[in-house]
């Protein structure tokens, strides 16, 4: 039996409220498909420093978050790499949502 999934626009709205409720700035940078779009969460830590989380599904169909970039999120150039990766990903998947969170502690507020 396939479990019903919550629409992406509802999940993203909840994510924003969760981050903002904890004192972080969060916004939607790009809206994708409101029903079933994938979600990318960019966490801006400080100038040039960021982390990226992409939601995908495991082999059983359960949602999981993964970081496509290995290494130090504190590296100076990681934010430029993330932005280039997201730009490329949007060309491949026009339904992609991009959420950006500013949080000096680096919290992503993932499920």
Secondary structure, DSSP 4 states (H G I P E B T S, - for coil): -PPP---HHHHHHHHHHHHHHTT-EEEEEE---TTT--EEEEEEEETTEEEEEEEEE-TTS-EEEE-S--S-TTSTTHHHHHHHHHHHHHHH-TT-EEEEEE-TT------
